[in-house]
Amino acid sequence: MDRVWTALRYAAIALALVFFLFPAYWIAITAFKVSAEWFTWPPIVFPTRLTLGNFLGTEGGFSGSLATAIGGIVPYLRNSAVVALGTAASSTLLGSLAAYALSRFKVGGMSLASWIISVRMLPPIAAALPVYAIFLKLQLLNTVWAVMMAHLIFTAPFATWILLSFFNEIPRELDEAAWVDGASPWTVFLRVVLPLSAPGLAAVASLSFIQSWGEFLMALVLTSSSDAQTLPLFLGRYITGWRIAWGPLAGAGLVTMVPVVAFSLVMQRYLIRGLTFGAVKY
Amino acid sequence: MPAYRVRYVRGVALAVVALALCAAAGVALAGAPSRVAGTINVWVVPEGADAMHDLAQAFMRDYPSVRVQVTPLSWEILYARILQDVSAGTGAFDVATWDVMTAGSVARGMLDLEQFGRQNPDLILPGHDPSDFDPVAWRTAGLWEGKNIGFPFYLNTMFLYYRKDLFNDPNLKSQFRQKYGYELVVPDTWGKARDVSEFFTRRNNPSSPTEYGIALMFPRTHTTFYEFLLFFGPYRRSDAGMKKFGPISFEYGDYFTGDLKPAFDSPEGVAAINTIKSLLPFSPDPLGSDYGETIEYFARGLVAMVPQWGAAWASFKAAEALQPADQRVGVALIPGGHSVSGNWGLGVNASSRNQPAAFLFAQYATSKVADKGKFLKFGLLPTRTSTLNDPQVKAADPRMAVLGQIVATQTHRPRIPEEPRLEDVAVGTFTEILLGSVAPEQGLRQLAQEWTKILGR
């Protein structure tokens, strides 16, 4: 009976893995398929002919490379990296400061905390036009700063809310012990609360990074050239009037996917909870 | 005057003359006034991106003081962003390609190129010659209510691509003759297209070499809006149709009567819808496929015919299943004889902060040399009469044999600013009619009423 349960458990896990990992596999494999196999029925799940042509612009017999290869991706990749890393760092910093004030000093009470999270419920398009008008006046359009600040509208409240729950879990007795030793609120924040919230900070940074990396609307509205455009905008070029270039699109998709996976893997080690366990004995 | 002063004055005079000569030489070398400098941002639809990039490189070689940034944006994004900048006037782009049916919407944000040229004669490229543009291309991709809002960048219209090898197969020809009583030829009417499509659909004819007869695309997108005209055009543009509905306005297109009322709320509109419905069983997933899918169906050899845009030729020429393409792929007029226009203009942003360089580049990218080069290197259909008549161009590509005929008889979508709203409600109604949830007469009547409301008549 135990064996049956074990087998069923493994089968369920395998099914879940296939369900969640197949799209990633499909993008990866399409990136290396020859053009004749991009779009077939039945689909070719295990291709035998592989090529690098989708990356180099030599697959499919088309002239040029802008809409047939991924050669032009570098500036977009750089912009995405700057924007996403900047957003992750800024939202973690702003979120931790705001959450500390809310958690320890009850600034604004629950009303302010609730209002902050309510910003997350705002449809992005509602913020896009006012933000566009503001950045137009500030002459910040078509800069990575504009995109980064626009992303903070949504990531900072989220970061604040997540970190608020983390900070609330840290016993106040630890703060008080530090005060007795002569620590200022800043010192308590930097030396006691933040180190104990490392998993929370890592989670917030990761999620802010992922959200910023894949954001489309704000990047579309606020940018106009490769000086500031990000990867989600770059991917649109493969949907052309003569075909949808599935191979190069998957190639660019793969390049878009890899940094997020790498960033998440790096942050994963910090995501282990339970660092505060045993800090206080009742 | 002391001798040293004379020498001094002479020296200064010589220096001034030398400087003037250097400046003149510089201008001559650069080929343009010194104010043509700086960076210009060019927005381009992806199918024109490689050609635009190529032109930008050549332009920068000829005008080293200008940096041209080419930004490809997909069709949906490009239109939305142009509209955004037209409203805000930020000058986010300097030059942009615009689709023919967006002319009315983008016109107010585009520079009047004719007027700008008159005011800046030193910026007019010798030999650019706007009178050389094909009259229909110029009318649709150059003008809006008399204002010159762009130069035609490339022609785009729909062709019928068909499997030449199958239509020439003696066995298939004899089978077809037995079944339908006439010769298997490329259909010139939608009635014959129905027979041919049925014949090449394996479900109806087990010996058919293809799975389906024709690849149609009626998704709930703007595609359905132009596809309808392929079927309504033959009625609207027939002698009886012209008599009944009146002349066609370039701004309002074939959807409207001469007195600008919806023409499709008529027995002719219903007949067009019924023709579409009669073909649906012979097409793979007609309500779920868009141009990407239908191109792939034909490129994979799944269908015998596909009505598609000119740009699709590049895919068919390169498709593995269609080799050798010159023996397997034929190009013909759309059944019924009326295609639909989808030309692209190249305009300069009225809010551009670098209008001289932008104006110069717009001319450069639409010059005679560029027009021919874009076609021969990148397959973009030419817009100039001189290119269309060029023997090398004519011989390069099977599309050219029918292009002249198509351009002269093609239908037009509305180009008015209200076009996006008209299109939106039309697509929804057409989808409901094709799904069978609304009767054609009722659906078209309701649609005409909604259009009348939108237009405030």
Interface residues (C-beta under 8 A of the other chain):
Chain A: S35 A36 F39 T40 W41 G60 G61 F62 S63 G64 S65 L66 A67 T68 Y132 A133 L136 L141 N142 L220 V221 S224 S225 S226 D227 Q229 L233 G236 R237 Y238 I239 T240 G241 W242 R243 I244
Chain B: N41 W43 V45 P46 E47 A49 D50 A51 H53 D54 Q69 V70 T71 P72 L73 S74 W75 E76 I77 A80 R81 Q84 D85 A88 T90 A92 F93 N156 Y291 G292 E293 I295 E296 A299 R300 L302 W309 A311 A312 W313 A314 S315 K317 A318 A319 E320 A321 K377 F378 G379
